[in-house]
Amino acid sequence: MSDEFDAIIGDIDDELDLTLYADAAELSEEVTVQILAAIEKNLKIRNQFHLVLTGGTLGIQISESLVKEFNADSGAFKGLHIWWSDERFVESDSVERNALTFHGTVTNSNIVIHEALARDAAQDINEAVAHYALALENVDIDLNILGLGPDGHVASLFPGRADIDDQRKIFAITDSPKPPAERVSFTMSMINSAQEVWIVASGESKAEAVTKIIEGDLSIPASYVRAHSHTRLIVDTEAFFSE
């Protein structure tokens, strides 16, 4: 990592951990297995686990696989809490909602699902932010799964919005460069407060952003991600190798 990165983020005891898989299918399958293992281990130790999920094609695939596993064992997963690092402020049944995969599909009553309020459930986006922030009070995130945009954004932190000094947990975005314009998002400090953060990326379109993360290029928000204990970059060959 660059001296500039170290100066801004601080000393890093745990370096970025890179894992490479053949393709998106293998990545999604292996990450799902590893998430489940992390949940099981921590629930045995502490009886509680806070997992943050993400949207995007890869994030949805992982979410769908997790829902199947959650429902397959109705007696398991007591103490598991599910969150999202960002959510689009649209109608609750919109296909653009990152949490839509969990709507009416999780039959395991042991699992507590926390969503940001949708447009049809909140007066405005500020109410949605306040509601989500209140829910996150005194919550310590164990594992945050983050998708990666081709432009290097994570959650809804697009280039120019890393804002590493912002100590809030949640904030409103009303002018997202990628529609929909209104979003509820974790701040970078909230992302980095998690014990572990796994950035997942697949496909050639992500290769440039992946290279920038590895090089510590601070022009993209994803390069500022550094979890409290362990940070992983999990990619497939297309996202890792570029011409």
Stockholm file with secondary structure:
# STOCKHOLM 1.0

chainA/1-243         MSDEFDAIIGDIDDELDLTLYADAAELSEEVTVQILAAIEKNLKIRNQFHLVLTGGTLGIQISESLVKEFNADSGAFKGLHIWWSDERFVESDSVERNALTFHGTVTNSNIVIHEALARDAAQDINEAVAHYALALENVDIDLNILGLGPDGHVASLFPGRADIDDQRKIFAITDSPKPPAERVSFTMSMINSAQEVWIVASGESKAEAVTKIIEGDLSIPASYVRAHSHTRLIVDTEAFFSE
#=GR chainA/1-243 SS CCHHHHHHHCCCSSCCEEEEESSHHHHHHHHHHHHHHHHHHHHHHHSCEEEEECCHHHHHHHHHHHHHHHHHCTTSCTTEEEEESEEECSCTTCTTCGGGGGTTTCCCTTCEECCCCCTTTSSSHHHHHHHHHHHTTTCCCSEEEEECCTTSCBTTBCTTCCCTTCCCSEEEESSCSSSSSCEEEECHHHHHTSSEEEEEECSGGGHHHHHHHHHTCTTSGGGGCCCSSEEEEEEEHHHHCCC
#=GC SS_cons         CCHHHHHHHCCCSSCCEEEEESSHHHHHHHHHHHHHHHHHHHHHHHSCEEEEECCHHHHHHHHHHHHHHHHHCTTSCTTEEEEESEEECSCTTCTTCGGGGGTTTCCCTTCEECCCCCTTTSSSHHHHHHHHHHHTTTCCCSEEEEECCTTSCBTTBCTTCCCTTCCCSEEEESSCSSSSSCEEEECHHHHHTSSEEEEEECSGGGHHHHHHHHHTCTTSGGGGCCCSSEEEEEEEHHHHCCC
//
